[in-house]
């Protein structure tokens, strides 16, 4: 059984961080293939809304039936979205090979991440792509990670090894959000909580400054709050 920690413990301000989410989506949009997309853990559907116009079908899955019903209501106007209550990846429930699997801030919540990636590999089409967006640098792990239900943060080498041992070839692997690295480090030192006033204020201010701060990634490519990985099935 795959253990998943709660994903409903993020900063409340993140729900309204529209510039940040648009930036995240732009980081992997170009890698997506035509066809079906499996999105695990859609949250409030912010990325589903961006994925739906690009896909033949978006399959949204979550372990929590209440979360799935909430997402269904949030996305009632999208006709090409299918909803699944599913623990891990069950090929029979997915029902078809998919060209894209998108995991945005999901993998760190899964205790047996290797088993989960193996399940992704089973449903990924031969020409498909797996996109992973996950927290970086184990040294940053602190109170906010524990409160948010993170089992871990990933190193570049660790994430690469995880993917390669499950029959995937890493096409792209880079850090994302250099400024956020230092913000998370400060919050670790301060012991800030996920929904502490300081945390929410930081998120709100950062979102306003995204158009400028995102360019720091070009100057400091060796650090980041997150990792973006794009992987393909090994031939």
One Martini backbone bead per residue (centre of mass of N, CA, C, O) as a GRO file, in nm:
protein
  235
    1UNK     BB    1   0.097   0.035   0.021
    2UNK     BB    2   0.046   0.377  -0.033
    3UNK     BB    3   0.168   0.647   0.135
    4UNK     BB    4  -0.017   0.953   0.203
    5UNK     BB    5   0.009   1.271   0.264
    6UNK     BB    6  -0.115   1.554   0.316
    7UNK     BB    7  -0.211   1.833   0.070
    8UNK     BB    8  -0.382   2.049   0.278
    9UNK     BB    9  -0.086   2.211   0.387
   10UNK     BB   10  -0.084   2.501   0.272
   11UNK     BB   11  -0.059   2.799   0.196
   12UNK     BB   12  -0.317   3.011   0.150
   13UNK     BB   13  -0.168   3.200  -0.055
   14UNK     BB   14  -0.119   2.987  -0.286
   15UNK     BB   15  -0.406   2.999  -0.417
   16UNK     BB   16  -0.321   3.319  -0.516
   17UNK     BB   17  -0.047   3.243  -0.684
   18UNK     BB   18  -0.064   3.303  -1.008
   19UNK     BB   19   0.223   3.367  -1.107
   20UNK     BB   20   0.360   3.117  -1.000
   21UNK     BB   21   0.187   2.901  -1.147
   22UNK     BB   22   0.252   3.001  -1.432
   23UNK     BB   23   0.554   2.946  -1.408
   24UNK     BB   24   0.545   2.648  -1.360
   25UNK     BB   25   0.395   2.572  -1.620
   26UNK     BB   26   0.609   2.699  -1.818
   27UNK     BB   27   0.841   2.487  -1.743
   28UNK     BB   28   0.657   2.224  -1.894
   29UNK     BB   29   0.473   2.269  -2.144
   30UNK     BB   30   0.673   2.193  -2.389
   31UNK     BB   31   0.672   1.869  -2.305
   32UNK     BB   32   0.400   1.816  -2.394
   33UNK     BB   33   0.166   1.588  -2.523
   34UNK     BB   34  -0.044   1.460  -2.716
   35UNK     BB   35  -0.344   1.363  -2.542
   36UNK     BB   36  -0.315   1.209  -2.244
   37UNK     BB   37  -0.365   1.313  -1.893
   38UNK     BB   38  -0.209   1.258  -1.576
   39UNK     BB   39  -0.328   1.392  -1.265
   40UNK     BB   40  -0.190   1.409  -0.947
   41UNK     BB   41  -0.323   1.599  -0.736
   42UNK     BB   42  -0.501   1.888  -0.805
   43UNK     BB   43  -0.655   2.021  -0.584
   44UNK     BB   44  -0.794   2.321  -0.726
   45UNK     BB   45  -0.726   2.301  -1.050
   46UNK     BB   46  -0.502   2.495  -1.167
   47UNK     BB   47  -0.363   2.290  -1.377
   48UNK     BB   48  -0.604   2.168  -1.521
   49UNK     BB   49  -0.690   2.429  -1.671
   50UNK     BB   50  -0.416   2.421  -1.842
   51UNK     BB   51  -0.431   2.123  -1.958
   52UNK     BB   52  -0.707   2.085  -2.109
   53UNK     BB   53  -0.645   2.248  -2.387
   54UNK     BB   54  -0.399   2.021  -2.456
   55UNK     BB   55  -0.606   1.778  -2.421
   56UNK     BB   56  -0.805   1.513  -2.475
   57UNK     BB   57  -0.740   1.413  -2.169
   58UNK     BB   58  -0.807   1.448  -1.815
   59UNK     BB   59  -0.676   1.271  -1.537
   60UNK     BB   60  -0.802   1.284  -1.212
   61UNK     BB   61  -0.629   1.209  -0.904
   62UNK     BB   62  -0.720   1.066  -0.575
   63UNK     BB   63  -0.740   0.928  -0.251
   64UNK     BB   64  -0.971   1.141  -0.188
   65UNK     BB   65  -1.308   1.166  -0.223
   66UNK     BB   66  -1.349   1.460  -0.132
   67UNK     BB   67  -1.141   1.585  -0.323
   68UNK     BB   68  -1.269   1.488  -0.587
   69UNK     BB   69  -1.542   1.632  -0.550
   70UNK     BB   70  -1.424   1.916  -0.531
   71UNK     BB   71  -1.291   1.914  -0.810
   72UNK     BB   72  -1.544   1.858  -0.975
   73UNK     BB   73  -1.678   2.131  -0.899
   74UNK     BB   74  -1.449   2.322  -0.994
   75UNK     BB   75  -1.458   2.157  -1.303
   76UNK     BB   76  -1.751   2.153  -1.442
   77UNK     BB   77  -1.670   2.308  -1.730
   78UNK     BB   78  -1.502   2.048  -1.803
   79UNK     BB   79  -1.531   1.794  -2.055
   80UNK     BB   80  -1.211   1.652  -2.048
   81UNK     BB   81  -1.265   1.540  -1.746
   82UNK     BB   82  -1.147   1.286  -1.526
   83UNK     BB   83  -1.240   1.103  -1.225
   84UNK     BB   84  -1.030   0.959  -0.954
   85UNK     BB   85  -1.025   0.715  -0.711
   86UNK     BB   86  -0.674   0.670  -0.619
   87UNK     BB   87  -0.422   0.451  -0.521
   88UNK     BB   88  -0.196   0.544  -0.684
   89UNK     BB   89  -0.133   0.321  -0.964
   90UNK     BB   90  -0.406   0.195  -1.169
   91UNK     BB   91  -0.435   0.079  -1.477
   92UNK     BB   92  -0.740  -0.008  -1.480
   93UNK     BB   93  -0.840   0.280  -1.400
   94UNK     BB   94  -0.719   0.445  -1.625
   95UNK     BB   95  -0.753   0.258  -1.917
   96UNK     BB   96  -0.482   0.394  -2.043
   97UNK     BB   97  -0.253   0.527  -2.214
   98UNK     BB   98  -0.029   0.796  -2.145
   99UNK     BB   99   0.145   1.092  -2.246
  100UNK     BB  100   0.092   1.222  -1.952
  101UNK     BB  101   0.258   1.297  -1.637
  102UNK     BB  102   0.155   1.496  -1.349
  103UNK     BB  103   0.373   1.612  -1.070
  104UNK     BB  104   0.273   1.855  -0.835
  105UNK     BB  105   0.359   1.826  -0.531
  106UNK     BB  106   0.358   1.483  -0.462
  107UNK     BB  107   0.603   1.282  -0.415
  108UNK     BB  108   0.674   1.380  -0.114
  109UNK     BB  109   0.392   1.233  -0.003
  110UNK     BB  110   0.531   0.954  -0.078
  111UNK     BB  111   0.674   0.695   0.068
  112UNK     BB  112   0.670   0.495  -0.199
  113UNK     BB  113   0.814   0.623  -0.467
  114UNK     BB  114   0.908   0.382  -0.640
  115UNK     BB  115   0.631   0.248  -0.676
  116UNK     BB  116   0.497   0.490  -0.808
  117UNK     BB  117   0.684   0.513  -1.057
  118UNK     BB  118   0.623   0.230  -1.159
  119UNK     BB  119   0.325   0.295  -1.218
  120UNK     BB  120   0.377   0.516  -1.423
  121UNK     BB  121   0.530   0.339  -1.629
  122UNK     BB  122   0.283   0.151  -1.701
  123UNK     BB  123   0.096   0.406  -1.824
  124UNK     BB  124   0.311   0.496  -2.012
  125UNK     BB  125   0.372   0.580  -2.306
  126UNK     BB  126   0.628   0.537  -2.529
  127UNK     BB  127   0.580   0.870  -2.600
  128UNK     BB  128   0.602   0.971  -2.318
  129UNK     BB  129   0.568   1.194  -2.018
  130UNK     BB  130   0.735   1.283  -1.713
  131UNK     BB  131   0.632   1.518  -1.462
  132UNK     BB  132   0.836   1.675  -1.205
  133UNK     BB  133   0.749   1.856  -0.901
  134UNK     BB  134   0.990   1.920  -0.638
  135UNK     BB  135   1.153   1.934  -0.358
  136UNK     BB  136   1.463   2.067  -0.262
  137UNK     BB  137   1.695   1.989  -0.056
  138UNK     BB  138   1.738   1.822   0.233
  139UNK     BB  139   1.856   2.067   0.408
  140UNK     BB  140   1.558   2.216   0.412
  141UNK     BB  141   1.437   2.041   0.607
  142UNK     BB  142   1.141   2.117   0.807
  143UNK     BB  143   0.861   2.216   0.964
  144UNK     BB  144   0.703   2.266   0.697
  145UNK     BB  145   0.736   1.985   0.581
  146UNK     BB  146   0.605   1.825   0.808
  147UNK     BB  147   0.333   1.979   0.804
  148UNK     BB  148   0.288   1.915   0.482
  149UNK     BB  149   0.375   1.598   0.442
  150UNK     BB  150   0.682   1.541   0.407
  151UNK     BB  151   0.919   1.289   0.357
  152UNK     BB  152   1.084   1.477   0.146
  153UNK     BB  153   1.373   1.586  -0.019
  154UNK     BB  154   1.552   1.649  -0.324
  155UNK     BB  155   1.802   1.544  -0.509
  156UNK     BB  156   1.930   1.519  -0.809
  157UNK     BB  157   2.052   1.235  -0.781
  158UNK     BB  158   1.806   1.099  -0.647
  159UNK     BB  159   1.597   1.150  -0.872
  160UNK     BB  160   1.747   1.018  -1.101
  161UNK     BB  161   1.770   0.734  -0.977
  162UNK     BB  162   1.470   0.681  -0.941
  163UNK     BB  163   1.402   0.690  -1.247
  164UNK     BB  164   1.614   0.489  -1.368
  165UNK     BB  165   1.523   0.233  -1.193
  166UNK     BB  166   1.221   0.266  -1.357
  167UNK     BB  167   1.275   0.309  -1.678
  168UNK     BB  168   1.399   0.608  -1.703
  169UNK     BB  169   1.471   0.904  -1.892
  170UNK     BB  170   1.650   1.192  -1.847
  171UNK     BB  171   1.592   1.504  -2.005
  172UNK     BB  172   1.526   1.689  -1.741
  173UNK     BB  173   1.721   1.871  -1.474
  174UNK     BB  174   1.617   2.131  -1.250
  175UNK     BB  175   1.614   2.416  -1.098
  176UNK     BB  176   1.369   2.607  -0.893
  177UNK     BB  177   1.371   2.888  -0.736
  178UNK     BB  178   1.616   3.052  -0.592
  179UNK     BB  179   1.484   3.245  -0.386
  180UNK     BB  180   1.324   3.022  -0.232
  181UNK     BB  181   1.561   2.889  -0.095
  182UNK     BB  182   1.617   3.124   0.108
  183UNK     BB  183   1.335   3.139   0.230
  184UNK     BB  184   1.327   2.846   0.341
  185UNK     BB  185   1.577   2.874   0.520
  186UNK     BB  186   1.469   3.094   0.704
  187UNK     BB  187   1.215   2.933   0.799
  188UNK     BB  188   1.375   2.712   0.933
  189UNK     BB  189   1.515   2.889   1.146
  190UNK     BB  190   1.229   3.009   1.256
  191UNK     BB  191   0.991   2.788   1.247
  192UNK     BB  192   0.782   2.811   1.039
  193UNK     BB  193   0.467   2.788   0.930
  194UNK     BB  194   0.256   2.735   0.676
  195UNK     BB  195   0.023   2.948   0.822
  196UNK     BB  196   0.185   3.174   0.888
  197UNK     BB  197   0.191   3.506   0.858
  198UNK     BB  198   0.476   3.520   0.733
  199UNK     BB  199   0.432   3.315   0.507
  200UNK     BB  200   0.192   3.455   0.364
  201UNK     BB  201   0.340   3.722   0.314
  202UNK     BB  202   0.564   3.608   0.139
  203UNK     BB  203   0.390   3.490  -0.086
  204UNK     BB  204   0.247   3.749  -0.172
  205UNK     BB  205   0.502   3.909  -0.241
  206UNK     BB  206   0.633   3.711  -0.438
  207UNK     BB  207   0.406   3.709  -0.651
  208UNK     BB  208   0.446   4.009  -0.731
  209UNK     BB  209   0.775   3.947  -0.808
  210UNK     BB  210   0.808   3.726  -1.027
  211UNK     BB  211   0.883   3.881  -1.293
  212UNK     BB  212   1.174   3.930  -1.158
  213UNK     BB  213   1.275   3.676  -0.981
  214UNK     BB  214   1.290   3.451  -1.208
  215UNK     BB  215   1.574   3.554  -1.327
  216UNK     BB  216   1.764   3.428  -1.108
  217UNK     BB  217   1.791   3.141  -1.232
  218UNK     BB  218   2.014   3.233  -1.441
  219UNK     BB  219   2.229   3.309  -1.212
  220UNK     BB  220   2.121   3.053  -1.005
  221UNK     BB  221   2.125   2.723  -1.113
  222UNK     BB  222   2.234   2.568  -0.827
  223UNK     BB  223   1.954   2.663  -0.708
  224UNK     BB  224   1.644   2.562  -0.525
  225UNK     BB  225   1.331   2.483  -0.406
  226UNK     BB  226   1.312   2.314  -0.674
  227UNK     BB  227   1.233   2.040  -0.898
  228UNK     BB  228   1.272   1.963  -1.248
  229UNK     BB  229   1.134   1.676  -1.418
  230UNK     BB  230   1.206   1.499  -1.730
  231UNK     BB  231   1.066   1.187  -1.848
  232UNK     BB  232   1.142   0.887  -2.030
  233UNK     BB  233   1.120   0.608  -2.178
  234UNK     BB  234   1.308   0.353  -2.215
  235UNK     BB  235   1.436   0.175  -2.497
   0.00000   0.00000   0.00000
